[in-house]
Every structure is written in structure tokens, then in C-alpha cells.
């Protein structure tokens, strides 16, 4: 598969609201701004989604401005008990009022209402996160205070057009091997985060109405102390310029071609077999928890299986280098959104 790497800085969109460059990069070289968009402004979608965790406990939080609806959401997972507690604060028609940064490397995020407060401050290459939910679950407060450090100098950036709509696009960055140190409090329970591995999914774009995607992410520290992570995915948009598949080892990126998740037909909780046509990917994914969500509203429908579990197998990074993954914790999902 021929893949186009973007290496020159430019605006993301031209004066007609169409992508200037298409393909992949390892940083946000293209400049995005809402004012560049020529499509219906209610179709603009912007979000920052974080997940940190292990096979015992995990936390995810997202702040999103989807133009007709904003969301501040938090999920707290207790995987060994197969339990999840969640919180959502939803507002109608924000239309950019959240002022989410146009670049993941600059600009702070501040959000507060009567139920929740979130700040993400960028300082000296770190992210300082302060999240408080007053009544998270049955009167119990949730508090997260964490300092997040990137372990890789590279990230996966993908610029994806849509063949059937020249003003629709997805500009996305996945930063693997983010290391979180701090404290997570749930009521009276306190959990210390010590280099907890995670990922940032940073997305800006104009989406078509009905999409199905497959996404998988894993970040771990190997026995020799080396950070290892990957981002795998497919399913929507025109990916002829590049796939969104990339691995990270010892801070460097390695571009991968295609992938098939090998989702079993009988159950999302059976083993998945990740493979690629060139043989570079050969992973068995053993699920431990299916974070299933089904929504059917007037303006939004969703059917999603975000499955958490452990990866075992190999990824061939290049002709000379193959890494073996043993019980790497991560997730893989199949999501259909009509939005």
C-alpha cells in the first residue's frame, strides 16, 4: 500500500473548505480553524478524549463540542468486577463556545458548570489535569489530579477526506504512551496513579451523517523499560492516501499498512485475531470487558462496543525489527454513529 506522508506545514483547508493535503504525519503540521470550514457549521465536530488504565481500573474522560451538542463525560471502570460508573454533562448548540484548542500542543482547556469542573493546562511539555465531578455516582465525588507526560516524540496524525463530500474531512491525532502520575479519588477510595499508560484521541472535522469505524489502541511499558504502543483502525472515509495504522517503540514511530481486527462472529467477548495482509501484524486480543452503549435519539444514534482486554503476539516494525507483546492492556472497538 502506497502511503503519503505529510512533511510540509500548511493550512488544513483551502478557500473552498477542501483539504489541501491528504495522508499521514507524525505531528500536527496542518493548521486547523473552525473559520476555514465551508460546510454547515452544525456538522463540525471537535473533541479531546483521554483514557488511562490497566486490567484493574481505568478512567476515560472526554470534552467535545459537536456544534449541536457539547459533552463532558467521564467513565470509571473496575475491570476485575466488570463494573462501570459514568457521568455526562450535555448542553445544546454550543457551536464552538467551548473554544477547544486548534492544536493539541498549545492552548489550555477550562470547563465548569454546576456538576463538573475540568482543566487541562499545558506546561513545559506536560499536561496538568484537574477533574472534579461533585455527584459522580450515588453521592460519591470523583476527583482526578494528574500530570501527564508523553513518552514518544512521535504520534499518529491522519488527514482523511470523504469521497462523497468534498467539504467533509477528519483531522485526527492519536498520542500513545502518555504516562499519568497523580491521584484518582472516588468517594473515600483513593487510587495512586504511577506512570499509568494511556492515550489522547484529538479529533477535529466535518463528518458525514452515518459512519462505522474500528479503532484499537494499546500503550505499555515492556520488561526492559521500553515504551511500546500502537494505533490501529479503519472503516470510514477515503483512506487511499494513508492508513491510520502506526506502532511506537522506544519513542519512535513505525508506519503499518492495513489491518483486520478479526472480530469473532459469535461474541465480542471471544478472542479477536488482528492480522495484516503483509503479515506484519499477528495479535490475539483477549477481552475482559465490553463497554457496550446503545443510543437512539432524534439527532443521535449509536451502537458501540468498546472492548477492553489484553494483546499477545507480534508486530513486525520493519525488516530487521519485530516486537513481541505479552499481556499488553488496551482496547478495540466497533462503533456505528449516526450523528
C-alpha positions as YAML, in Angstrom:
chain: A
units: angstrom
residues:
- id: 1
  name: UNK
  ca: [0.00, 0.00, 0.00]
- id: 2
  name: UNK
  ca: [1.40, 3.37, -1.03]
- id: 3
  name: UNK
  ca: [1.12, 5.90, 1.79]
- id: 4
  name: UNK
  ca: [1.58, 9.65, 1.56]
- id: 5
  name: UNK
  ca: [3.48, 11.27, 4.41]
- id: 6
  name: UNK
  ca: [2.79, 14.94, 5.01]
- id: 7
  name: UNK
  ca: [6.03, 16.76, 5.77]
- id: 8
  name: UNK
  ca: [5.26, 20.42, 4.94]
- id: 9
  name: UNK
  ca: [3.30, 22.84, 7.07]
- id: 10
  name: UNK
  ca: [0.21, 24.43, 5.57]
- id: 11
  name: UNK
  ca: [-3.36, 25.34, 6.33]
- id: 12
  name: UNK
  ca: [-5.62, 22.32, 6.62]
- id: 13
  name: UNK
  ca: [-8.32, 23.70, 4.29]
- id: 14
  name: UNK
  ca: [-8.25, 25.96, 1.24]
- id: 15
  name: UNK
  ca: [-10.58, 28.87, 0.49]
- id: 16
  name: UNK
  ca: [-13.24, 26.39, -0.69]
- id: 17
  name: UNK
  ca: [-13.13, 24.40, 2.55]
- id: 18
  name: UNK
  ca: [-11.36, 21.44, 0.93]
- id: 19
  name: UNK
  ca: [-8.30, 19.61, 2.21]
- id: 20
  name: UNK
  ca: [-5.00, 20.95, 0.90]
- id: 21
  name: UNK
  ca: [-3.03, 17.82, 1.82]
- id: 22
  name: UNK
  ca: [-4.12, 14.24, 2.49]
- id: 23
  name: UNK
  ca: [-2.24, 11.42, 4.17]
- id: 24
  name: UNK
  ca: [-0.45, 10.89, 7.48]
- id: 25
  name: UNK
  ca: [2.04, 12.77, 9.60]
- id: 26
  name: UNK
  ca: [3.73, 12.36, 12.98]
- id: 27
  name: UNK
  ca: [2.72, 15.78, 14.32]
- id: 28
  name: UNK
  ca: [0.06, 18.40, 13.64]
- id: 29
  name: UNK
  ca: [1.72, 20.14, 10.69]
- id: 30
  name: UNK
  ca: [-1.56, 21.38, 9.24]
- id: 31
  name: UNK
  ca: [-3.30, 24.38, 10.78]
- id: 32
  name: UNK
  ca: [-6.99, 23.85, 11.60]
- id: 33
  name: UNK
  ca: [-9.51, 26.52, 12.49]
- id: 34
  name: UNK
  ca: [-13.32, 26.49, 12.54]
- id: 35
  name: UNK
  ca: [-13.41, 29.60, 10.35]
- id: 36
  name: UNK
  ca: [-11.88, 27.61, 7.48]
- id: 37
  name: UNK
  ca: [-14.86, 25.26, 7.33]
- id: 38
  name: UNK
  ca: [-17.27, 25.93, 4.44]
- id: 39
  name: UNK
  ca: [-19.72, 23.15, 5.29]
- id: 40
  name: UNK
  ca: [-22.75, 23.62, 7.54]
- id: 41
  name: UNK
  ca: [-21.26, 24.77, 10.86]
- id: 42
  name: UNK
  ca: [-23.60, 22.42, 12.77]
- id: 43
  name: UNK
  ca: [-21.67, 19.50, 11.26]
- id: 44
  name: UNK
  ca: [-18.34, 20.49, 12.84]
- id: 45
  name: UNK
  ca: [-17.15, 18.03, 15.48]
- id: 46
  name: UNK
  ca: [-14.30, 18.68, 17.90]
- id: 47
  name: UNK
  ca: [-13.15, 16.60, 20.86]
- id: 48
  name: UNK
  ca: [-10.34, 15.58, 23.19]
- id: 49
  name: UNK
  ca: [-10.69, 12.04, 24.58]
- id: 50
  name: UNK
  ca: [-8.32, 10.53, 27.14]
- id: 51
  name: UNK
  ca: [-8.06, 7.03, 28.55]
- id: 52
  name: UNK
  ca: [-5.68, 5.74, 31.20]
- id: 53
  name: UNK
  ca: [-5.78, 2.33, 32.83]
- id: 54
  name: UNK
  ca: [-4.75, -1.23, 33.43]
- id: 55
  name: UNK
  ca: [-6.57, -4.54, 33.72]
- id: 56
  name: UNK
  ca: [-7.74, -3.50, 37.21]
- id: 57
  name: UNK
  ca: [-9.02, 0.06, 36.87]
- id: 58
  name: UNK
  ca: [-9.38, 2.62, 34.12]
- id: 59
  name: UNK
  ca: [-10.64, 6.15, 33.64]
- id: 60
  name: UNK
  ca: [-11.77, 7.87, 30.45]
- id: 61
  name: UNK
  ca: [-12.85, 11.47, 30.05]
- id: 62
  name: UNK
  ca: [-13.89, 13.49, 27.03]
- id: 63
  name: UNK
  ca: [-14.74, 17.07, 26.27]
- id: 64
  name: UNK
  ca: [-16.50, 17.57, 22.96]
- id: 65
  name: UNK
  ca: [-18.07, 20.41, 21.00]
- id: 66
  name: UNK
  ca: [-20.15, 18.79, 18.28]
- id: 67
  name: UNK
  ca: [-21.82, 22.09, 17.38]
- id: 68
  name: UNK
  ca: [-25.39, 20.98, 18.09]
- id: 69
  name: UNK
  ca: [-24.35, 19.29, 21.35]
- id: 70
  name: UNK
  ca: [-21.48, 19.57, 23.82]
- id: 71
  name: UNK
  ca: [-20.38, 16.77, 26.12]
- id: 72
  name: UNK
  ca: [-18.25, 16.50, 29.23]
- id: 73
  name: UNK
  ca: [-18.20, 12.79, 30.01]
- id: 74
  name: UNK
  ca: [-16.30, 10.54, 32.40]
- id: 75
  name: UNK
  ca: [-16.24, 6.74, 32.66]
- id: 76
  name: UNK
  ca: [-14.71, 4.92, 35.63]
- id: 77
  name: UNK
  ca: [-14.03, 1.23, 35.04]
- id: 78
  name: UNK
  ca: [-13.44, -1.54, 37.56]
- id: 79
  name: UNK
  ca: [-12.49, -4.29, 35.15]
- id: 80
  name: UNK
  ca: [-11.99, -7.10, 37.67]
- id: 81
  name: UNK
  ca: [-15.56, -6.55, 38.91]
- id: 82
  name: UNK
  ca: [-16.98, -5.91, 35.40]
- id: 83
  name: UNK
  ca: [-18.38, -2.58, 36.62]
- id: 84
  name: UNK
  ca: [-18.59, 0.88, 35.09]
- id: 85
  name: UNK
  ca: [-19.83, 4.18, 36.53]
- id: 86
  name: UNK
  ca: [-20.35, 7.11, 34.23]
- id: 87
  name: UNK
  ca: [-21.22, 10.78, 34.22]
- id: 88
  name: UNK
  ca: [-22.34, 13.08, 31.39]
- id: 89
  name: UNK
  ca: [-22.98, 16.79, 31.22]
- id: 90
  name: UNK
  ca: [-24.69, 17.69, 27.94]
- id: 91
  name: UNK
  ca: [-25.53, 21.15, 26.59]
- id: 92
  name: UNK
  ca: [-27.33, 22.05, 23.37]
- id: 93
  name: UNK
  ca: [-25.94, 24.09, 20.49]
- id: 94
  name: UNK
  ca: [-22.54, 25.19, 21.81]
- id: 95
  name: UNK
  ca: [-21.40, 25.92, 18.23]
- id: 96
  name: UNK
  ca: [-17.77, 26.47, 19.20]
- id: 97
  name: UNK
  ca: [-18.36, 28.18, 22.54]
- id: 98
  name: UNK
  ca: [-16.16, 25.63, 24.35]
- id: 99
  name: UNK
  ca: [-13.24, 27.13, 22.42]
- id: 100
  name: UNK
  ca: [-11.32, 23.89, 22.21]
- id: 101
  name: UNK
  ca: [-7.73, 24.50, 21.05]
- id: 102
  name: UNK
  ca: [-6.94, 24.28, 17.36]
- id: 103
  name: UNK
  ca: [-3.72, 22.39, 18.14]
- id: 104
  name: UNK
  ca: [-3.12, 19.70, 20.76]
- id: 105
  name: UNK
  ca: [0.27, 21.14, 21.72]
- id: 106
  name: UNK
  ca: [-0.87, 24.67, 22.58]
- id: 107
  name: UNK
  ca: [-3.82, 26.12, 24.45]
- id: 108
  name: UNK
  ca: [-5.44, 25.16, 27.74]
- id: 109
  name: UNK
  ca: [-8.93, 23.75, 28.29]
- id: 110
  name: UNK
  ca: [-11.23, 25.06, 31.00]
- id: 111
  name: UNK
  ca: [-14.82, 23.93, 31.53]
- id: 112
  name: UNK
  ca: [-17.13, 24.33, 34.51]
- id: 113
  name: UNK
  ca: [-20.83, 24.01, 35.28]
- id: 114
  name: UNK
  ca: [-22.79, 23.15, 38.44]
- id: 115
  name: UNK
  ca: [-21.92, 19.46, 38.16]
- id: 116
  name: UNK
  ca: [-18.37, 19.24, 36.87]
- id: 117
  name: UNK
  ca: [-15.11, 21.11, 36.51]
- id: 118
  name: UNK
  ca: [-12.27, 20.26, 34.14]
- id: 119
  name: UNK
  ca: [-8.99, 22.00, 33.44]
- id: 120
  name: UNK
  ca: [-6.17, 20.74, 31.23]
- id: 121
  name: UNK
  ca: [-3.16, 23.03, 31.36]
- id: 122
  name: UNK
  ca: [-0.13, 22.59, 29.08]
- id: 123
  name: UNK
  ca: [3.16, 23.49, 30.73]
- id: 124
  name: UNK
  ca: [6.74, 22.55, 29.81]
- id: 125
  name: UNK
  ca: [5.56, 19.70, 27.58]
- id: 126
  name: UNK
  ca: [3.30, 18.25, 30.29]
- id: 127
  name: UNK
  ca: [-0.49, 18.19, 30.70]
- id: 128
  name: UNK
  ca: [-1.81, 19.07, 34.13]
- id: 129
  name: UNK
  ca: [-5.30, 17.60, 34.55]
- id: 130
  name: UNK
  ca: [-7.74, 18.60, 37.27]
- id: 131
  name: UNK
  ca: [-11.17, 16.93, 37.00]
- id: 132
  name: UNK
  ca: [-13.92, 17.12, 39.63]
- id: 133
  name: UNK
  ca: [-17.44, 15.67, 39.44]
- id: 134
  name: UNK
  ca: [-19.48, 16.63, 42.51]
- id: 135
  name: UNK
  ca: [-22.04, 13.83, 42.35]
- id: 136
  name: UNK
  ca: [-20.46, 11.16, 40.20]
- id: 137
  name: UNK
  ca: [-22.22, 8.05, 41.50]
- id: 138
  name: UNK
  ca: [-24.75, 7.82, 44.35]
- id: 139
  name: UNK
  ca: [-23.46, 10.96, 46.01]
- id: 140
  name: UNK
  ca: [-19.80, 9.99, 45.68]
- id: 141
  name: UNK
  ca: [-17.43, 12.61, 44.32]
- id: 142
  name: UNK
  ca: [-14.86, 11.87, 41.63]
- id: 143
  name: UNK
  ca: [-11.56, 13.76, 41.61]
- id: 144
  name: UNK
  ca: [-8.63, 13.28, 39.27]
- id: 145
  name: UNK
  ca: [-5.40, 15.21, 39.66]
- id: 146
  name: UNK
  ca: [-2.70, 14.02, 37.30]
- id: 147
  name: UNK
  ca: [0.41, 15.13, 35.48]
- id: 148
  name: UNK
  ca: [0.66, 13.58, 32.04]
- id: 149
  name: UNK
  ca: [3.99, 13.11, 30.32]
- id: 150
  name: UNK
  ca: [4.46, 11.96, 26.69]
- id: 151
  name: UNK
  ca: [6.99, 9.15, 26.28]
- id: 152
  name: UNK
  ca: [7.08, 9.25, 22.46]
- id: 153
  name: UNK
  ca: [8.33, 12.10, 20.30]
- id: 154
  name: UNK
  ca: [6.02, 10.92, 17.50]
- id: 155
  name: UNK
  ca: [2.28, 10.49, 17.22]
- id: 156
  name: UNK
  ca: [-0.19, 9.29, 14.60]
- id: 157
  name: UNK
  ca: [-1.81, 12.10, 12.63]
- id: 158
  name: UNK
  ca: [-4.23, 11.25, 9.84]
- id: 159
  name: UNK
  ca: [-5.93, 13.58, 7.35]
- id: 160
  name: UNK
  ca: [-8.91, 11.71, 5.93]
- id: 161
  name: UNK
  ca: [-11.24, 13.01, 3.20]
- id: 162
  name: UNK
  ca: [-14.64, 11.64, 2.20]
- id: 163
  name: UNK
  ca: [-15.13, 10.58, -1.41]
- id: 164
  name: UNK
  ca: [-18.81, 11.57, -1.45]
- id: 165
  name: UNK
  ca: [-18.45, 15.01, 0.18]
- id: 166
  name: UNK
  ca: [-15.50, 17.26, -0.65]
- id: 167
  name: UNK
  ca: [-16.16, 19.51, 2.35]
- id: 168
  name: UNK
  ca: [-16.19, 16.65, 4.85]
- id: 169
  name: UNK
  ca: [-12.92, 15.60, 6.49]
- id: 170
  name: UNK
  ca: [-11.38, 14.15, 9.64]
- id: 171
  name: UNK
  ca: [-8.20, 15.62, 11.14]
- id: 172
  name: UNK
  ca: [-7.10, 13.32, 13.92]
- id: 173
  name: UNK
  ca: [-4.16, 12.77, 16.23]
- id: 174
  name: UNK
  ca: [-3.59, 9.78, 18.48]
- id: 175
  name: UNK
  ca: [-0.85, 10.20, 21.10]
- id: 176
  name: UNK
  ca: [0.10, 6.84, 22.59]
- id: 177
  name: UNK
  ca: [2.21, 6.16, 25.68]
- id: 178
  name: UNK
  ca: [1.01, 9.11, 27.68]
- id: 179
  name: UNK
  ca: [2.17, 8.45, 31.24]
- id: 180
  name: UNK
  ca: [-0.10, 9.70, 34.06]
- id: 181
  name: UNK
  ca: [1.09, 10.25, 37.62]
- id: 182
  name: UNK
  ca: [-1.22, 11.51, 40.34]
- id: 183
  name: UNK
  ca: [-4.29, 10.64, 42.37]
- id: 184
  name: UNK
  ca: [-7.76, 9.37, 41.49]
- id: 185
  name: UNK
  ca: [-10.38, 9.67, 44.24]
- id: 186
  name: UNK
  ca: [-13.78, 8.00, 44.14]
- id: 187
  name: UNK
  ca: [-15.67, 8.86, 47.29]
- id: 188
  name: UNK
  ca: [-13.45, 7.65, 50.13]
- id: 189
  name: UNK
  ca: [-11.42, 5.37, 47.88]
- id: 190
  name: UNK
  ca: [-8.04, 6.66, 46.71]
- id: 191
  name: UNK
  ca: [-6.07, 5.21, 43.80]
- id: 192
  name: UNK
  ca: [-2.49, 6.28, 43.17]
- id: 193
  name: UNK
  ca: [-1.51, 6.62, 39.53]
- id: 194
  name: UNK
  ca: [2.11, 5.71, 38.95]
- id: 195
  name: UNK
  ca: [3.10, 6.11, 35.31]
- id: 196
  name: UNK
  ca: [-0.31, 4.79, 34.23]
- id: 197
  name: UNK
  ca: [-0.26, 4.39, 30.45]
- id: 198
  name: UNK
  ca: [-2.87, 5.96, 28.22]
- id: 199
  name: UNK
  ca: [-3.80, 7.71, 25.00]
- id: 200
  name: UNK
  ca: [-5.18, 11.00, 23.74]
- id: 201
  name: UNK
  ca: [-7.62, 10.93, 20.82]
- id: 202
  name: UNK
  ca: [-7.69, 14.50, 19.44]
- id: 203
  name: UNK
  ca: [-10.24, 14.99, 16.69]
- id: 204
  name: UNK
  ca: [-11.42, 17.92, 14.58]
- id: 205
  name: UNK
  ca: [-13.55, 17.59, 11.49]
- id: 206
  name: UNK
  ca: [-16.74, 17.65, 9.48]
- id: 207
  name: UNK
  ca: [-18.30, 14.21, 9.36]
- id: 208
  name: UNK
  ca: [-20.92, 12.74, 7.11]
- id: 209
  name: UNK
  ca: [-24.10, 11.59, 8.84]
- id: 210
  name: UNK
  ca: [-23.64, 7.80, 9.13]
- id: 211
  name: UNK
  ca: [-20.26, 6.22, 9.91]
- id: 212
  name: UNK
  ca: [-18.89, 2.94, 11.22]
- id: 213
  name: UNK
  ca: [-15.32, 2.76, 12.46]
- id: 214
  name: UNK
  ca: [-12.93, 0.26, 14.03]
- id: 215
  name: UNK
  ca: [-10.28, 1.59, 16.41]
- id: 216
  name: UNK
  ca: [-7.77, -0.09, 18.68]
- id: 217
  name: UNK
  ca: [-5.17, 1.41, 20.99]
- id: 218
  name: UNK
  ca: [-2.57, -0.06, 23.32]
- id: 219
  name: UNK
  ca: [0.17, 1.57, 25.41]
- id: 220
  name: UNK
  ca: [2.51, -0.36, 27.70]
- id: 221
  name: UNK
  ca: [5.96, -0.43, 29.27]
- id: 222
  name: UNK
  ca: [7.92, -3.54, 28.32]
- id: 223
  name: UNK
  ca: [10.02, -5.56, 30.76]
- id: 224
  name: UNK
  ca: [13.18, -3.73, 29.68]
- id: 225
  name: UNK
  ca: [11.53, -0.35, 30.33]
- id: 226
  name: UNK
  ca: [10.87, 0.50, 26.69]
- id: 227
  name: UNK
  ca: [7.55, 2.19, 25.88]
- id: 228
  name: UNK
  ca: [5.51, 0.34, 23.25]
- id: 229
  name: UNK
  ca: [2.21, 1.37, 21.77]
- id: 230
  name: UNK
  ca: [0.07, 1.20, 18.68]
- id: 231
  name: UNK
  ca: [-2.89, 2.77, 16.97]
- id: 232
  name: UNK
  ca: [-4.87, 0.59, 14.58]
- id: 233
  name: UNK
  ca: [-8.06, 1.41, 12.73]
- id: 234
  name: UNK
  ca: [-10.16, 1.55, 9.57]
- id: 235
  name: UNK
  ca: [-13.73, 1.77, 8.39]
- id: 236
  name: UNK
  ca: [-14.70, 5.27, 7.24]
- id: 237
  name: UNK
  ca: [-13.62, 7.94, 4.81]
- id: 238
  name: UNK
  ca: [-11.24, 7.71, 1.86]
- id: 239
  name: UNK
  ca: [-8.04, 6.11, 3.16]
- id: 240
  name: UNK
  ca: [-6.35, 5.74, -0.24]
- id: 241
  name: UNK
  ca: [-3.64, 8.27, 0.76]
- id: 242
  name: UNK
  ca: [-2.71, 6.51, 4.02]
- id: 243
  name: UNK
  ca: [-3.89, 4.10, 6.67]
- id: 244
  name: UNK
  ca: [-4.19, 5.15, 10.31]
- id: 245
  name: UNK
  ca: [-2.05, 2.25, 11.49]
- id: 246
  name: UNK
  ca: [1.15, 3.01, 13.36]
- id: 247
  name: UNK
  ca: [3.28, 1.47, 16.09]
- id: 248
  name: UNK
  ca: [5.58, 3.26, 18.55]
- id: 249
  name: UNK
  ca: [8.66, 1.67, 20.07]
- id: 250
  name: UNK
  ca: [11.27, 3.39, 22.22]
- id: 251
  name: UNK
  ca: [9.75, 6.75, 21.31]
- id: 252
  name: UNK
  ca: [9.87, 6.31, 17.52]
- id: 253
  name: UNK
  ca: [7.09, 5.63, 15.02]
- id: 254
  name: UNK
  ca: [6.81, 2.74, 12.58]
- id: 255
  name: UNK
  ca: [4.19, 3.02, 9.85]
- id: 256
  name: UNK
  ca: [1.99, -0.01, 9.27]
- id: 257
  name: UNK
  ca: [-0.18, -0.87, 6.30]
- id: 258
  name: UNK
  ca: [-3.62, -2.48, 6.54]
- id: 259
  name: UNK
  ca: [-5.19, -4.34, 9.44]
- id: 260
  name: UNK
  ca: [-8.18, -6.59, 10.03]
- id: 261
  name: UNK
  ca: [-9.48, -6.93, 13.58]
- id: 262
  name: UNK
  ca: [-10.76, -10.46, 13.10]
- id: 263
  name: UNK
  ca: [-13.81, -9.87, 15.27]
- id: 264
  name: UNK
  ca: [-15.44, -13.22, 16.08]
- id: 265
  name: UNK
  ca: [-18.94, -13.74, 14.73]
- id: 266
  name: UNK
  ca: [-20.33, -15.31, 17.91]
- id: 267
  name: UNK
  ca: [-19.44, -12.72, 20.56]
- id: 268
  name: UNK
  ca: [-17.38, -9.57, 21.11]
- id: 269
  name: UNK
  ca: [-16.08, -11.32, 24.24]
- id: 270
  name: UNK
  ca: [-14.42, -14.14, 22.30]
- id: 271
  name: UNK
  ca: [-10.80, -13.79, 21.20]
- id: 272
  name: UNK
  ca: [-10.11, -11.43, 18.27]
- id: 273
  name: UNK
  ca: [-7.31, -12.14, 15.80]
- id: 274
  name: UNK
  ca: [-5.61, -9.00, 14.44]
- id: 275
  name: UNK
  ca: [-3.81, -9.58, 11.14]
- id: 276
  name: UNK
  ca: [-2.49, -7.68, 8.14]
- id: 277
  name: UNK
  ca: [-2.15, -8.74, 4.51]
- id: 278
  name: UNK
  ca: [1.64, -8.30, 4.62]
- id: 279
  name: UNK
  ca: [1.99, -10.43, 7.76]
- id: 280
  name: UNK
  ca: [3.34, -7.57, 9.88]
- id: 281
  name: UNK
  ca: [0.55, -7.83, 12.44]
- id: 282
  name: UNK
  ca: [-0.32, -11.04, 14.25]
- id: 283
  name: UNK
  ca: [-2.06, -10.38, 17.57]
- id: 284
  name: UNK
  ca: [-4.58, -12.23, 19.71]
- id: 285
  name: UNK
  ca: [-6.83, -9.89, 21.69]
- id: 286
  name: UNK
  ca: [-8.49, -11.48, 24.74]
- id: 287
  name: UNK
  ca: [-11.41, -9.37, 26.00]
- id: 288
  name: UNK
  ca: [-12.12, -8.78, 29.68]
- id: 289
  name: UNK
  ca: [-14.89, -6.14, 29.48]
- id: 290
  name: UNK
  ca: [-17.31, -4.90, 26.79]
- id: 291
  name: UNK
  ca: [-18.22, -1.26, 27.28]
- id: 292
  name: UNK
  ca: [-21.44, -1.50, 25.24]
- id: 293
  name: UNK
  ca: [-23.55, 1.56, 24.53]
- id: 294
  name: UNK
  ca: [-26.72, 1.92, 22.50]
- id: 295
  name: UNK
  ca: [-28.36, 5.31, 21.98]
- id: 296
  name: UNK
  ca: [-31.42, 6.09, 19.89]
- id: 297
  name: UNK
  ca: [-32.30, 9.79, 19.96]
- id: 298
  name: UNK
  ca: [-33.78, 12.15, 17.42]
- id: 299
  name: UNK
  ca: [-30.41, 13.65, 16.42]
- id: 300
  name: UNK
  ca: [-28.05, 10.86, 17.52]
- id: 301
  name: UNK
  ca: [-27.93, 7.10, 17.20]
- id: 302
  name: UNK
  ca: [-25.06, 4.96, 18.39]
- id: 303
  name: UNK
  ca: [-24.25, 1.28, 18.65]
- id: 304
  name: UNK
  ca: [-20.79, 0.81, 20.11]
- id: 305
  name: UNK
  ca: [-18.70, -1.98, 21.57]
- id: 306
  name: UNK
  ca: [-15.52, -0.63, 23.18]
- id: 307
  name: UNK
  ca: [-13.88, -3.82, 24.36]
- id: 308
  name: UNK
  ca: [-11.01, -3.78, 26.85]
- id: 309
  name: UNK
  ca: [-8.56, -6.63, 27.14]
- id: 310
  name: UNK
  ca: [-5.04, -7.96, 26.65]
- id: 311
  name: UNK
  ca: [-2.95, -8.29, 23.49]
- id: 312
  name: UNK
  ca: [-0.47, -11.07, 22.85]
- id: 313
  name: UNK
  ca: [1.55, -11.65, 19.70]
- id: 314
  name: UNK
  ca: [3.92, -9.84, 17.40]
- id: 315
  name: UNK
  ca: [4.21, -6.74, 15.25]
- id: 316
  name: UNK
  ca: [6.94, -6.60, 12.60]
- id: 317
  name: UNK
  ca: [8.05, -2.97, 12.64]
- id: 318
  name: UNK
  ca: [10.43, -3.28, 9.70]
- id: 319
  name: UNK
  ca: [12.58, -5.92, 8.02]
- id: 320
  name: UNK
  ca: [15.04, -6.04, 10.91]
- id: 321
  name: UNK
  ca: [12.83, -5.40, 13.94]
- id: 322
  name: UNK
  ca: [9.93, -7.39, 15.40]
- id: 323
  name: UNK
  ca: [8.44, -6.72, 18.83]
- id: 324
  name: UNK
  ca: [6.68, -9.33, 20.94]
- id: 325
  name: UNK
  ca: [3.71, -8.17, 23.01]
- id: 326
  name: UNK
  ca: [2.87, -10.04, 26.21]
- id: 327
  name: UNK
  ca: [-0.36, -9.14, 28.02]
- id: 328
  name: UNK
  ca: [-0.41, -5.58, 26.70]
- id: 329
  name: UNK
  ca: [-3.52, -3.86, 28.02]
- id: 330
  name: UNK
  ca: [-5.64, -1.84, 25.64]
- id: 331
  name: UNK
  ca: [-8.96, -1.71, 23.86]
- id: 332
  name: UNK
  ca: [-10.54, -2.36, 20.49]
- id: 333
  name: UNK
  ca: [-13.88, -1.05, 19.34]
- id: 334
  name: UNK
  ca: [-16.51, -1.18, 16.66]
- id: 335
  name: UNK
  ca: [-18.74, 1.88, 16.62]
- id: 336
  name: UNK
  ca: [-21.59, 2.99, 14.41]
- id: 337
  name: UNK
  ca: [-22.59, 6.62, 14.84]
- id: 338
  name: UNK
  ca: [-25.45, 8.35, 13.08]
- id: 339
  name: UNK
  ca: [-24.76, 11.95, 14.07]
...
